[in-house]
Amino acid sequence: MRTRYLIGILFVAVAALPFVFMYGTGRDGHGRDDGKAEQLVIISPHRREVRLEYSRGFQAWMMSRRNRNVRITWIDVGGTTKILKELESRFAGSPDAPGADLMFGGGVSPYKIGADRGWLTNVVLSAASLEGIPELCAGSPVYDHDGHWYGVALSGFGILYNRPLIERLGLPVPETWEDLGRPEFCSWISSGDPRSSGSVHMCYEIILQAYGFEKGWGLITRMCANVRQFGESAGVVPREVAAGDVAAGMVIDQYALTMIDSIGRDALKFVLPRDATVIDPDAIGMLRGAPSPDLGTLFIEYAMSEDGQRILCQPAGANGQKYSLHRMPVRRSIYDSPGGPVTCPYDFETSFRFDGAKEAQRREIVNDLIGVVLIDGHARLLEAWRRATSPGADADLVARLCAPPVTESELAVLAGEWNDPRRRTEVIRKWAEEATERYRSVL
């Protein structure tokens, strides 16, 4: 009887452990919540390491500068596309109380969309806060003069490849987007899904603008035909390239550099295609109806400060930092200081000018077009691609396979109708049927 009694106590104690830990730590797991800390709520696609470092850094900064105890709760719903849907739902349910203070990360496009839809409120930073931060980088604005968003980091989009695997397979070194569309790379390319990843979307949108819509669509078709399999997130690309499951893939610089730091510079290489990529700010903005606007403003000031900017690029172990984030700061002086990044994006020269307004206007419809035609129908696309590039195949098969389903002007008209669910469903069904028929005709 005594033994059974002890076993019962032990069972209850073990069962209670999850609840002990749940109440003993904050929701984000970044520290103990003693009930006295001010709370800041941030919705973000940033990976765990970024969240941990900014929680640690901001808490220390606030305590030393303001003698205020703060705690950050991070809301992670997935990539940029899912964040926009989350915000749409929050503001539809409670127009003046979204339940979050800031949106942090995901490029610039979602902030332009958020500003247009009235989800963001402007934050005016002092001239001292912006001193030393250029207004432009490679032709792109670093921050919004109306204060709806501020670039915290700078991101480049390029190609990560596995050098030993490339050599073993006898493949050409991929230095341009067009290289990823060569038939030799069939099943050796990796990509995430633009419908769930903002950085993957940016890679495809860059190609559409850099090469022109018709030629860009043809290249994207060939690239997607070469993809081994599509992962939901952009993080799948560096993992597959590093593991040798694929030879190359499209990726944002921070993911590439983090993996290179882990695996080694001899094995993995990262390339920014010249005149066919952009340096894009990774922004932050305050939501309308934020519950803690004062704390949100202070976080933005911290993120733009010297202390907050160094978190992006200083190595693990420096100033209490646990993880190396491999990001490029927006503050120019950090590149000239000891321990600053080797590559300075402000020195990047390109004749390509990215149209951010166009990208924001057609973001959802471009994602759906690529998703329905090239990703959902990937198995049939792959068969058709192998048939079109087989020895002795008709010369016009590749051109037929790679022709865009719509013109750029038609796409612009449809983008204005994309908020109508019935119209969107109707067009998506039509695209799917036409894609199936096209692949069948090539086969």
ZAMARGU-4260 file (C-alpha; in steps of 0.2 Angstrom, whole numbers, plus 5000, padded with zeros to 4 digits):
<rodrens>
0) 5000/5000/5000 | 5014/5012/5004 | 5023/5008/4988 | 5007/5012/4978 | 5005/5028/4988
5) 5023/5034/4984 | 5020/5029/4965 | 5004/5039/4965 | 5014/5055/4972 | 5028/5052/4959
10) 5015/5051/4945 | 5006/5067/4950 | 5023/5076/4952 | 5029/5071/4935 | 5012/5076/4927
15) 5013/5093/4935 | 5030/5097/4928 | 5024/5105/4912 | 5013/5116/4922 | 5027/5121/4933
20) 5038/5126/4919 | 5023/5135/4910 | 5020/5146/4925 | 5039/5148/4929 | 5044/5155/4912
25) 5037/5168/4901 | 5027/5164/4885 | 5042/5166/4874 | 5053/5156/4886 | 5066/5171/4888
30) 5065/5173/4906 | 5055/5172/4922 | 5039/5182/4923 | 5038/5189/4941 | 5022/5199/4937
35) 5031/5216/4939 | 5039/5217/4921 | 5031/5228/4908 | 5026/5217/4893 | 5029/5221/4874
40) 5021/5210/4861 | 5029/5207/4845 | 5023/5197/4830 | 5038/5191/4819 | 5044/5178/4807
45) 5062/5179/4815 | 5070/5163/4819 | 5072/5158/4838 | 5090/5165/4839 | 5085/5182/4833
50) 5071/5183/4846 | 5082/5177/4860 | 5096/5190/4857 | 5084/5204/4855 | 5075/5199/4871
55) 5091/5198/4880 | 5098/5214/4873 | 5082/5225/4875 | 5080/5219/4893 | 5098/5224/4897
60) 5096/5241/4888 | 5080/5246/4896 | 5087/5241/4914 | 5103/5251/4911 | 5096/5266/4902
65) 5078/5268/4910 | 5079/5256/4925 | 5063/5248/4919 | 5060/5229/4919 | 5053/5223/4903
70) 5048/5206/4895 | 5045/5202/4877 | 5031/5190/4871 | 5034/5185/4853 | 5020/5179/4842
75) 5026/5166/4829 | 5012/5162/4816 | 5024/5157/4802 | 5031/5167/4787 | 5027/5184/4781
80) 5011/5179/4771 | 5004/5170/4786 | 5008/5186/4797 | 4998/5197/4785 | 4983/5185/4786
85) 4985/5185/4805 | 4984/5204/4805 | 4969/5204/4794 | 4960/5193/4806 | 4965/5203/4821
90) 4960/5220/4814 | 4944/5212/4807 | 4939/5206/4824 | 4945/5221/4834 | 4949/5236/4823
95) 4957/5246/4837 | 4965/5233/4848 | 4976/5220/4838 | 4983/5213/4854 | 5001/5216/4848
100) 5013/5231/4848 | 5025/5228/4834 | 5028/5219/4818 | 5046/5215/4816 | 5055/5207/4801
105) 5049/5200/4784 | 5056/5213/4773 | 5048/5229/4768 | 5033/5223/4757 | 5021/5218/4772
110) 5024/5235/4780 | 5019/5244/4764 | 5003/5233/4763 | 5000/5236/4782 | 5002/5255/4779
115) 4990/5255/4765 | 4977/5245/4775 | 4979/5256/4790 | 4986/5243/4801 | 5002/5253/4805
120) 5004/5269/4815 | 5018/5281/4811 | 5033/5282/4824 | 5043/5298/4823 | 5061/5295/4828
125) 5073/5309/4833 | 5086/5315/4821 | 5100/5308/4833 | 5092/5290/4831 | 5093/5291/4812
130) 5110/5299/4812 | 5123/5288/4803 | 5109/5278/4794 | 5109/5282/4775 | 5092/5285/4767
135) 5096/5273/4752 | 5105/5257/4749 | 5108/5251/4732 | 5093/5262/4726 | 5081/5256/4739
140) 5074/5266/4754 | 5081/5261/4771 | 5067/5268/4780 | 5050/5277/4778 | 5050/5296/4779
145) 5032/5295/4786 | 5038/5284/4800 | 5027/5268/4796 | 5042/5257/4795 | 5061/5258/4798
150) 5074/5246/4791 | 5084/5237/4805 | 5094/5225/4794 | 5099/5224/4776 | 5096/5208/4766
155) 5103/5201/4750 | 5095/5187/4740 | 5106/5175/4730 | 5111/5157/4727 | 5119/5145/4740
160) 5128/5130/4732 | 5137/5115/4738 | 5155/5116/4730 | 5161/5098/4732 | 5144/5091/4726
165) 5144/5103/4711 | 5162/5097/4706 | 5157/5078/4709 | 5142/5080/4698 | 5151/5090/4684
170) 5138/5104/4685 | 5143/5122/4681 | 5145/5134/4696 | 5129/5143/4698 | 5132/5162/4697
175) 5116/5169/4690 | 5098/5165/4691 | 5098/5158/4674 | 5110/5144/4679 | 5097/5137/4691
180) 5086/5134/4676 | 5098/5124/4666 | 5092/5106/4662 | 5108/5099/4670 | 5101/5104/4687
185) 5085/5094/4686 | 5081/5088/4703 | 5097/5096/4710 | 5088/5113/4715 | 5079/5117/4732
190) 5066/5130/4735 | 5053/5135/4748 | 5035/5140/4744 | 5032/5159/4741 | 5015/5157/4748
195) 5022/5154/4765 | 5039/5162/4764 | 5042/5181/4761 | 5061/5178/4756 | 5056/5165/4744
200) 5043/5176/4736 | 5056/5190/4735 | 5068/5179/4725 | 5054/5175/4712 | 5048/5193/4711
205) 5066/5199/4708 | 5068/5187/4694 | 5051/5193/4686 | 5057/5211/4687 | 5075/5209/4683
210) 5072/5199/4667 | 5055/5206/4662 | 5039/5197/4666 | 5038/5185/4651 | 5057/5180/4651
215) 5056/5180/4670 | 5041/5168/4671 | 5050/5156/4658 | 5065/5156/4669 | 5055/5153/4685
220) 5046/5138/4676 | 5063/5130/4672 | 5069/5133/4690 | 5054/5125/4697 | 5055/5111/4686
225) 5073/5108/4692 | 5067/5108/4711 | 5069/5092/4720 | 5054/5096/4731 | 5046/5111/4738
230) 5048/5115/4757 | 5036/5126/4766 | 5049/5138/4773 | 5065/5146/4766 | 5075/5137/4780
235) 5073/5121/4770 | 5085/5127/4756 | 5101/5129/4766 | 5098/5113/4776 | 5096/5103/4759
240) 5111/5111/4751 | 5122/5108/4766 | 5116/5090/4768 | 5120/5087/4749 | 5102/5082/4745
245) 5103/5096/4732 | 5117/5106/4723 | 5110/5124/4725 | 5095/5134/4730 | 5088/5152/4731
250) 5091/5159/4749 | 5092/5175/4759 | 5109/5180/4765 | 5107/5177/4783 | 5102/5159/4781
255) 5116/5156/4769 | 5129/5164/4780 | 5123/5155/4796 | 5125/5138/4787 | 5142/5143/4780
260) 5148/5148/4797 | 5142/5131/4803 | 5148/5120/4789 | 5163/5129/4783 | 5168/5141/4769
265) 5176/5127/4758 | 5160/5117/4756 | 5147/5130/4754 | 5147/5146/4743 | 5135/5161/4742
270) 5133/5172/4727 | 5123/5188/4724 | 5119/5188/4705 | 5125/5205/4699 | 5112/5216/4691
275) 5098/5204/4696 | 5096/5205/4714 | 5092/5219/4727 | 5097/5224/4745 | 5081/5225/4754
280) 5078/5232/4772 | 5071/5220/4785 | 5059/5232/4794 | 5050/5235/4810 | 5034/5245/4812
285) 5021/5249/4826 | 5003/5242/4824 | 4988/5254/4826 | 4980/5252/4843 | 4996/5245/4851
290) 4993/5241/4869 | 5011/5248/4874 | 5015/5262/4862 | 5028/5269/4873 | 5038/5253/4875
295) 5036/5249/4856 | 5044/5266/4852 | 5058/5262/4864 | 5061/5245/4856 | 5062/5253/4839
300) 5075/5266/4845 | 5085/5252/4853 | 5084/5242/4837 | 5091/5257/4827 | 5104/5261/4841
305) 5122/5256/4841 | 5119/5243/4854 | 5104/5235/4845 | 5113/5236/4828 | 5128/5226/4834
310) 5118/5212/4839 | 5115/5209/4821 | 5133/5205/4817 | 5144/5203/4832 | 5150/5185/4835
315) 5143/5174/4849 | 5152/5177/4865 | 5154/5196/4862 | 5145/5207/4875 | 5135/5192/4882
320) 5128/5187/4865 | 5125/5168/4863 | 5121/5167/4844 | 5129/5174/4829 | 5115/5181/4818
325) 5125/5185/4802 | 5114/5200/4798 | 5120/5216/4789 | 5116/5232/4800 | 5108/5248/4793
330) 5120/5259/4803 | 5134/5263/4791 | 5148/5266/4805 | 5147/5248/4811 | 5155/5242/4794
335) 5170/5253/4798 | 5173/5248/4816 | 5183/5233/4822 | 5173/5217/4821 | 5161/5224/4808
340) 5155/5214/4793 | 5167/5211/4780 | 5155/5215/4766 | 5146/5232/4766 | 5129/5232/4756
345) 5131/5251/4754 | 5145/5247/4742 | 5135/5236/4732 | 5132/5243/4714 | 5118/5237/4702
350) 5109/5245/4687 | 5094/5235/4692 | 5080/5245/4701 | 5067/5235/4710 | 5049/5242/4710
355) 5043/5240/4728 | 5026/5247/4724 | 5023/5234/4710 | 5029/5220/4721 | 5017/5225/4735
360) 5002/5227/4723 | 5004/5210/4716 | 5012/5200/4730 | 4997/5188/4733 | 4992/5185/4715
365) 5010/5181/4710 | 5012/5169/4725 | 4996/5160/4720 | 5001/5160/4701 | 5017/5151/4705
370) 5009/5140/4718 | 4995/5134/4708 | 5004/5132/4691 | 5022/5127/4696 | 5021/5120/4714
375) 5004/5111/4716 | 5007/5104/4698 | 5025/5100/4701 | 5025/5081/4697 | 5017/5085/4680
380) 5028/5099/4677 | 5043/5088/4680 | 5037/5075/4668 | 5034/5088/4654 | 5051/5097/4657
385) 5060/5080/4655 | 5051/5077/4639 | 5054/5094/4632 | 5073/5093/4636 | 5075/5075/4630
390) 5086/5071/4615 | 5077/5074/4599 | 5062/5083/4607 | 5054/5097/4596 | 5063/5113/4599
395) 5047/5123/4603 | 5042/5111/4617 | 5052/5121/4630 | 5045/5138/4624 | 5027/5131/4625
400) 5030/5124/4642 | 5038/5140/4649 | 5025/5153/4641 | 5017/5163/4655 | 4998/5159/4658
405) 4994/5178/4659 | 5002/5194/4653 | 5009/5206/4665 | 4995/5219/4661 | 4982/5205/4663
410) 4989/5200/4680 | 4989/5219/4686 | 4970/5219/4682 | 4967/5203/4691 | 4977/5209/4706
415) 4964/5222/4709 | 4950/5209/4710 | 4960/5197/4721 | 4951/5202/4737 | 4935/5194/4730
420) 4936/5176/4736 | 4924/5170/4722 | 4934/5178/4709 | 4950/5172/4716 | 4944/5154/4717
425) 4937/5155/4699 | 4954/5161/4692 | 4964/5149/4702 | 4953/5134/4696 | 4956/5140/4678
430) 4975/5141/4680 | 4975/5124/4687 | 4965/5117/4673 | 4976/5126/4660 | 4992/5120/4668
435) 4986/5102/4667 | 4981/5103/4649 | 4998/5112/4645 | 5008/5098/4653 | 4998/5085/4645
440) 5001/5093/4628 | 5019/5093/4630 | 5019/5075/4635
</rodrens>
